[in-house]
Amino acid sequence: MDRMPGLLARAVACLLLAPFAAGAAEPGTWALKPVARPDMPSGSAAANPIDLFLAADHRAKGLTPAGPADKRTILRRVTFDLTGLPPTIEEQEAFLRDESPDAYQKVVDRLLASEQHGVRYGRHWLDVLRYADMDERMVAAPGIHLWREWVIRAINDDVPYDQFVRAQLTGYRTAERTQMSATGFRSRKEPRPDDLFALGLLARGAVFRDGKGDGELAMAAVETVSSAFMGMTVACAKCHDHMYDPIKQRDYYSMKALFDPLVVRKVTLATPAEMVAAGKAADEADRRRAAIQGPIDELVAPYRKRLHDERVAMLPPDVRAIILKPDRERSAAERKVADDYFPVLRIDTDKILEIMPEADRKRYRALQAKLDSGGGDPGRRGPSLPAFWTVEADPVRAAQPSYILTSGDPDRPEKKHPVEPGWPFGPEKPDLSEGRVEAFSDWLTAPENPLLARVAVNRLWQWHFGEGLQKTPSDFGKLGGTPADPALLDWLASEFAARGFRMKAIHRLIVTSDAYRRASEPPAEFAGSNNAADPANAYLWRFPLRRLEAEPIWDAIWAAAGGLDPAVGGPSFDPAGGRGGMGGGRRGGPAASPGTSRRAAFMVRGYSTSRDVVPVFLQAFDVDDGRVPCPVRTRTITPPQALFLMNGEAIERATERFAKRIEDESGGDLAAAVDLAYRLAVARPPSPTERERSLAYLDRDPARLKGLAWLLLNLDEFLFVR
């Protein structure tokens, strides 16, 4: 739609967006009003429009803003903010030497161009989109990291936000999904091959359900998409009409109907030669296995049959008749009965061994030991090929009606209450000719949609300042309240659209503002009056002091130690027991592979009822497991965090490496080692007092550098950005 001829595009936009004008009259639906670019406030000489709006707020509230932060502080702040990493010694020196007026702008441009920027903001977006490497019965777990890599690449390539959203819903970045041939034949356009991985957003919600229809994919899509991109708690209407916002239960199930036809499909990611080689390897493995498995099956068969017959004889006559009937002769209802009784009739190996004579039992164990030793390549059929689970619309499911599910159970539809595909605040009868999700995607990403830009820029603001202009970034409804500065939010939203929905442009605008570059310490003479007028710092008269999240803490530790692996991409790693890991790992989990000093954005996360998936380090520092969208990370200060950094096995290893690094790079000069240690840990040299005390502690003994390294990694200044 965004490339239609002007008049047609405007006509379609008016049709799709018309419901917003009506919804604006409802209480609590300020976010549905069209975005109107406000006039610039006057009375300030600030060059950045953000500062003009905030200056007006300061005057109205009687606030005196703090002055600018010093160069070292702002360099550390913006480097962590845009890349999640501390500035290197070389970066510190280069910025301090650069006296040009645009020195800071050059730093910002360098950081936004770094591939580590995508790692940092990819992690932010994946929290909102509920990324997990595993989640109980998640179908798409194999290869799900390719979705994460797509998000990282899209951010690094500065893919416009509307395309970023559209690709994850439809696999197409553009709204033009068909093309006309010279002979007048309309066909589907081929999407970009790499955008296949964007559909991991939807595939992530699919679960194994014992062969039943997967209604959970559609429900997960409603919850994630509505909260992430619409900023609306549509999921609250799953069981009844929304209690506060104008969202009906029918709206929820109409939106679910958009995704009901979707099913997951496995795509093998291999060349033809690799697939042929894998097939040959599987054949060879099958031959080796059959040579041993055949005698095992022959030995076990009579005992298995005996136990099976005994269990069948105990069944009710009608069930026994179904079980004894050949499968191909069973009706659909009879197959369901047989499937339901499968767990009862399954014969486990231990039961067979119980009734075997000792001689047969010894023979069985000998054959099984040979199979287990690799003689038959047990459970393996050659090298596995990489795969990715995507989604596609199933025509059969698309032809089936959708219903309200008051119970929330996909297997208990209310057939008296059918629903048509649609969505909250959308047109009454949307045009679904190009597809259900496609129609919704066109509506959602239309430039005129007031939710698209407002929700996105509010998230970006939150990630820079710790709190959005709208405090509840995934709830723009009645309970979410109103923004601290509605005019500033609307100006940012309109500017976002004017700049082609380029996220890097908004990042650059925010971090180059005076508001972002202010000191975190309030001006002493005005601290009391400022705190009385705005105790929550809602109007940013100072920069908010913030504790780093788990991932930058991990990265900063290994960056100081000199062992951080900056590689981007690849499957997630588990630090439990791995070389360079944080130690402690997770209870009951397997050992990690080597090289676990990679960036923590690539650390495994997820959920299982039988064991901890999220490593202890991430749990301690408030990382969610990905079961539900996480719009705002909790930031706690707890004893386990302190104990971890004080006594953890990982800190022991990290401080050893850190101490060796500063000793080696300083050439054994302890004064130089102290200076280097501070600059690596907190991006500044020590004060005279700190230097004096550090040297007194070292007492000319290089072996005590490890204690100094430990101390620096436990400083509040190391864990916080000011």
N, C-alpha and C positions, 0 to 999 in steps of 0.2 A: 504494500500500500504506500510505503514511503517514496516510491518512485513513479507513482501514477501521475498522469497529467494533472496539472494544478487544480482545475475545477472539479474533476472527478475525485481526486484525493480529498479535497475539502468537503465534498458532499458525503463521501463515505465516512470521514472523520466525524462530521456532524451527526450522522446517523448512529455511529457506534458510541460516541461520547455524550449523546443527548441525555442519558439517564443521570449523569453527574449533576447537571443543572437542577434536576428535580430533587436529587438526593441532598443537595446543599441546604434545603430548607429544614431537613431533619435535625434535631438536636444532636450534638456530638459528632457531626459529620463535616467539620471544617475542612478536613483533608480532601473532601470530594469537590470542593469549590474549584473552579478553574484557576490555574496559577496566573496571577496578574503581576507583571513586573512592577515593583513599587518604585516611586521616585527616590533619588538619592537624598539622604538627609544633608542638610547644610550645617555650617557652624564648625567644621573641622577641616584642617589642611591635609588630612591623611590621603595618601595616594591610593591605597588599597580600599576598594568599596566595602570590604568586610569591616574595616576600621571605622568607616563613616557611620555605619549602623550601630556599632558598639559604642562609639563616642557619643552618639545621641542617647543611648541607654545610660551611659555614665553620667551625662549631664542631668538626665531626668532623675537619677537615683542619688545624685550627689557623691559619686564615686571618683576617686583619684587613682588612675591606673599606675601600676608599677612601671619602672623604667625597663629598658632592654636588658636581656641577659648578656653576660660576657661571651666572647667568641668561643671559648672552650666549652662552656655549658650548652650553647645553642648547637654547636657541632655534634656533641654527644647526643643531644635530644633529637635532632632531625635525622641523624644516622640510624639510631635505634628505631625511630618512628617509621622511616621509609624502607629500611632493609631488615630490621630486627637484629642488627649486628652493631658492635661498638666500632668507633673509628679507629683505624690503624695508626701507628706512630707516624707513618709517612703522610697520611691524610691530615693528621693534626698539624704537622709541621707546615704542610703546603698551605693550609687555610690561614694559619697564623702569619705566614710570610706574605700572603696576598692582601695588599692594602687597597686594591681596586674597588670602586663603588659596587661592582656586581660580583664580588667575591662569594657572597653567600648564595646568590642566584646560581652561580656556576656549580656550587656544591649540590644544590637542590637538583639541578639538571643531571649531574653525574649520578646521583642516587636514584633518580627516577629511570635512568637509562640502564641501571644495573639489573642483571637477571635476578639478583637477590630481592629486588623490590617485589617481583611476582611471588616469590616464596612467602614473603611477609604478608602481603595483602591477599594472596590465595588462601593462606591459613585463616585470615579474618572471614572471608566469604564462605569457606568450607565449614566454619562453625555455624554460620547462619543456615547453610544448606544441609546440615547434619551428615557430614562425611563420616564414615566409619570403615575400617578395614574388614571388620566382621561384626555381625549382629545376629546372634543365634542362627536363624534359618535363612539368612540373607542369600539369595540366589547369586547376586552379582559380585560376591566377594572376590573370586578370582579375576584379576585384572582391574579391580575398582580403582587402583592407584592411577590408571590411565585417565580417569576423569579428573583426578586431582591435578595431573600434569597438564591437562587441557586448560583448566582454570588458571594455572600459573602462567602458561604461555599466552593465554588471552589477555591477562593483565599486563604482562611484559610487552606484548604487541599493541597495547592500548586499544584493544577492540572496543568500539563504542558500546556503551552500556545496553542500549536497546538490542544490539546484536548479541551481546553476551547473554542476555536473558532469553532471546528468541531461539538461539542455537540450543540452549539446554532444554527447551520445551519441544522443539520440533526437529532439531538436527539441521536447520537452515538458519543462516544469519540474516538473510534477506526475506522480505515478505513476498517476493516474487519466486514462487516455487514451481511454476509451469512455464512452458515456452511454446511458441507457435512455429511450426516448420514452414518452409517456403510453399509447401503444397496444402497448407491450411490444417495440418494435423497438430493438435495440442497434446503435449506430453509433459511428464514430470521432469523437472530439471535435476541433474545430478548434484547432490550437495557436496561441499568440500569433504574430502575423505577423512580429514582429521576431526571434523565436527561430529563424527560418529561417537567419539568419546565424550562429547558434551552431554549425551543422553544418559550418562551415568547418573545424573540427578534423578531421573525417573526410575531407572533400573534398580537403583539402590533400595527402593521401597518394596521390591518383590521378595516374597518369602516362600519357602517350600511349605506346602499345605497338604501333603498326602494325596496329591493328584486332584485336589479340588480347585475350583476357580480362585484366582488370586485377587480378592477384593482389597487386600491390604495395600497393594501397589497404588490403587486409585486413592485410597484414604490418605496414605503417606504423601501423595502428590498434592492433595488439597491442603493439608496442614503445612507442608513446606513451602509451596508456591505462594499461598495466600499470605503467610506471615513474612516470607523473605522479600517478595517483590511488590505486594500490595499493602503491607503494613497493617493487615486486618486479621483479627482473630476469628476467622471463619470456622475453625475447628470447634469453637465453643458452641456452634449450632448443630453438632453431630447428633445429640440426643433430644434437643428441644430448641425452640426459637431462642436466638441470642437474647440475653436478659437486658442488655444495655444498648447494643448497636442494631441498626435496622437490617439485620441478617436473619432470615428465616431458616428453619430446618430444611425446608424445600430448597433453599438456595444452596445449602451445603451439598445435598444429594444431587442437585442439578450440576454443580461443579464436579462432583465425583463422577457423574455420568460422562463428563468430558474424557476422563481417563479410563473408564471401564473397559473399552475395547483393547487397551494396551496389554501386550504380553511381552515377556522377555525372550530374546533370541540370542543364542551363542554365536559369536563370530570368531573363527579361528584366524589368528594373526600370524600367518606363515606364508612363505613362498611355495610355489608348486613343488620345487625340489625338496624342500623341508618336509612337506606333507607326504610325498612319496617315500622319503627316507624313514619317516615316522611309521608309515604303514608297514614297511618291510621289517622294521625293528619289532613292531607289535606282532607280526606273523611269527617271527622267530621266537619271541618270548612265549607266544601261545603254544608253539610246538614243544618247547622245553618243558613248559608247565604241564601240558597234557600227558607227557611221558610219566609224570609222577602223580598227577591229579587223578588220572584214570584208575590206577590200582587203589587209590584211597577211596574214590567214589564206589568202586566195586565192593570194597571191604565194608564200607559203612551202609550201603544200600539196604540190606535185609533188616538191620537193626533200626534204621530210620523208618522203614515201612511198618515195622512192628509197633513202634511207638505212635506213629501217625494213625494207624488203624485203631489202636486202643483209644486215642483221643476222639477220633471221628465217631466211634461207637457210643461215646458218652453224650453226643450232641442230641438236641431235639430232632425228632424224625424229619420235620420239614427242612431243617437246616442240613441234616445229614444227606438228604436227597440232593440238595443243591451242591454240596461239596463233592459228592460222588459223580456228578454230571460233568462231562468234559467242558472246559472253559468256553470253547467256541459255540457250544450249544446253550449256554446260559443267556438269559435275557439281561438287560441293563440292570434291572432291580436285583436279579440273582447275583450278578457280579458284585454289586455293592455289598450284599450279604456275605459273599465269599471273602471279599476284601476285609470286611469288619472282623471276620473270624480268623484271619491270617495270623495275628499274634497268638491266638489260642493254640493253633495247630503247628506253629513253628517249632521245630525240633532243634534244640541247641546241642552243640557237640558234647558238653559235659554230661548231658542226659544219656547220650548214646554210649559214652565211655562207661557209665555206671552199669550198663547191662551187658557189656562185652565180656567175653571170657578173657582171662589174663593174657593168653597167647595172642589173640587178635588185638588186644589193647597194646601190647608191646610192638606188634607189627605196625599198627596205626601210628604210634609215636615215632617209630623209626622213619616211616615214610614222611610224616609231617616235619620231622627235624630236617630231613633232606630238602624238603620244599622250602622251609624257613631259612635254610642256610644259603639259599640263592640258587640251588640247583635247578629250580623251576621258575626262577625270577618271580617270586610270589607278589601278587598285587601290582606288578609293574609290567607294562606292555610297551617298553621302549620309552624314549624321552617324551615328556608331555609337551605339547605345543602351546605357546601363549594364546590366550583367548580373552575376549571381552564380551560382556553381556550388555546388549543394547535393547531397545524396545521398538515394537512395531504394532500397528493396529491390526487386530484379527477381524476379518470380515464377518465371521460367524458371531463373534461377541458383539460386534457393532450392530448386528441385526437384532440382538436381544434387548428387550426393554430394561430400563433401570428403575429401581424402586427406592422408596424411603426405608431406612433400616433403623427403626427406633431403638432396637437393641444394640446396634452397631455391629452385629454379626452378619457377614456377607452371605452366610448360609440360611438366614432367616429373613428373606425379603417380605415386605408388606405389599402383596400383589394388588391390594385395593388402592394403593397409593403410588402409581407410576410417576416418574418425573422425566422431563425432557432435558437434554443437555443445555446448560447455560451457566451463569455465574452471577454472583452478587454485583449489583450496580451496573450490570450489562444490559444490552438491548433485550427486549422481551422475546423476540424471535430472531436470534442471530443467524447469519448466513453460514451454514456449515458445509458448503459445497466443496471446499478444499480440505476439509477435515475438522474435527471437533477441537482438538488442541490448537490447530493452526488458526482457527477463528478466534479463540481466546487469546492466543499469542499476539495476533494483530491488534486486538483491542488493548491488551495490556501495554504493548510497546508503542502505541500511537503517541506521537509527540504531544498531543492535546490531553493525554491522560494525566490528570493531576497527581495521581498516586506514584507513577513511575519515577519522576524526577525527585519529588519530595522525599520519598522513602530512601532513595539511593543517596542523595547528598546528605541527608541526616545521618546515615550510617558512616559516611566518610568523615563527617564532622566529629562524630562520636569516637572514631578510631584515632583521631588526632588529639582530641581534648579529653577523652575519657567519658564524656557524656554528651549525648546528642542535644541539639536545640529542642527536639521533642524527646523527652527523657525515656520514653518507652519506644524503642526503635522499631519494634514489630507490632505495636498496637497504636494506631492513629485514630482509634475509636474514642468513645465517650470516657471510658475509664483511664485512657492514656493522658487525658488533660489536653492542654494546648501548649504550643512551643514557647520557650522563654522569649524569643524574638521572632514572631511570625513573619514580619517584613523581611528580615534577613534570610529566613528559610526560603521564602518565596523568591527573593532575589537570586539566591544560590540555585534554586530549581530552574528558574528561567535562564540563568546564565549557563547552567549545565546543558539545557536543550540548545541554546544558541551556539554552544561550542561543540555541537555534534555528539553530545553524551560521552565526551572523552573524559575518563576518570582522572587521568594524569593532569589534565588542565585544572581540575578542581583541587587536586592535591597541591599543585604548584601555587594556586591562588591562596589556599589556606596557610601553607607553611611559610609563605613570604609575607604574611600579614604581620602587623605590629602585635596583634593579639597573641599570635603564636610565638613571637620572639620575645615576649615579656619575661622578666625574671619571675621566679616562683615565690620569692620573698616579697611580702607586701611592703610598701613604703612605710617606714617606721612612724613618721608623723601622722599618717592617715590610716594606719592599720586598724585602730579602734573604731573609727567612724565607718570605714569600709566594711568591716566585719559586721557592724550593727545594721548597715543598710542592705548588705548582700552576703550573709554568712555562708551561703552555699557556693559563692563565686559563679553564680549563673550567668553573669554578664562579663566574665573573664577579665576582671581588673588586674588579675595576676595569672600566671600560668599554673595550672593545677599540678601539684606534686603527685606522682603516680608510681606505684610499684610495677616493675616489669612483669610481664606474663611469664609463664613457665618456659616457653620456647626461647625467648631472648635471654633468660637467665642461663639456661643450658648452653646456648651458643656463646654467651659471653665468657662462661667458665672455660670452655675449650678454646675459644679465641685467645684468652690470656695465656692458657697453657701451651698454645702453639700447635694444638692437635685437631682443630676443627676442620672437617671435610666439607667444603662448600659445594660439592656436586649437587646438581639439581636433577630430580627425577629418580625413577626406580621404585621398586616395591618398598613398603614400609619396613622398618627394622625394629627389633625388640631388644632393648638394652640389657635384659636379664642375663647376667653372666658373660656378656660380650666384651671383647677387648675395647677399652676406652669408654665403657658404659657407665651410667651413673650408679650402678650397684643396686642391690636390693631387688631390682627387677619386679616381677609380679609373682604372687603365690601360685604355684602349680603350673606355671608356664614353661615352655621349652626354652632351652638355652638359645641365646642369640648368635647370629653369625658375626664374624669379626668385622671391624670397621664401624662400630656403633658410635663413633664421635661425629657422625653426620649431623646436620641441622635437625633440631627437634621437631620441625614441621613435618619431617618424614618419619617420626616415631609412631609406632603402631597405636591404634586406639579402637575401641569397640566394646562389645558387651557379650558375655556368656554367663549362663546360670551356673556353670560348673567350675569356672575359674575366673580370676581377674585377667582382663585383657589390657586395660590401660596401665602402663607402668606406674609403680609407686611414686616416682618423681613427679609425673604429670598429675596424679591424683592429689599429691600434697600441695601443688601449686594451682589447684582449682580448674583443671581441664576436665570438661565434660566428656562423656563416652560416645557421644554422637547418636544416641537413641532418639533425641528430639532436637529441634533447632535451638541453637544457643545464640541469641541476639546480643547478650552482654555477658562477658566473663565475670564471675564472682572474683573479687580481690580480697582475700583474707590475709591476716597476719596471725599465724598460728605457731604454737610450739613445735609441731612436727616439721615445719619448714626450717626453723632454726636448728633443730636437732639434726636434720638431714644435712644441712650445710656445715654443721660443726663436726659431726661424727660419721658421716656417710663414707662408705668404702670408695665411692667415686671421688669425693673431695680429697681423700687420701691420695689417690692416683693423680688427680688434677694438680694438687699442690706440689707433688713431687716433680711433675713436668714443668710447672710454672717456675719453681725454684731453679731447676736446672737451666731453663731458658734464660732467666735474668742473669744467672751467674755466667753462662757462656757468652751472651751477647754484651755483657758489660766488661768482659775480659778479666773478671775477678776483682774489679774495683767495686767495693761494697757501697760506696756513696753513689756511684753510677747505677748500681743494681737497684738501690732504693728508688732512685728517680725513675728508672725504667719500669719498675713494678707498679708504681702509682699511675704512670701514664698508660700502661696496658690495662690496668684494672678499672680506673675511674677517669681516664682521659685528661689528666692534669698532673703536674709535678707536685710533690709533697710541699706543704708549707714548711718554713724554717723549723717550727716546733716539731712537726711530724718527722722531718728528716733527722732532727737531733734525737728524738726518741727512738726512731727506727734503728739508727746506728748504735745507740746505747744498748738496745735489745740484742742486736747482732753481736756486739762485743768482739768484733774482728773474727767471728767464726762463720765461714760460709755455710756450714751445716745448718745454721739457724735461719737461713733464707726460707726454708720450707715453712717455718712458723710464721714468718712475715707474709708469705704468700697466702697461707690459710687465713690470717687476720684480714687481709685485703678482700678476699672473697666473701667474708662475713660482714663487711661494712654495710651499714644502711645505704650509704652512697653508691655501693656497687649494685644494690637491688632496686634502687629507685632512680627515676628520671626526674630532674627538676628543671 
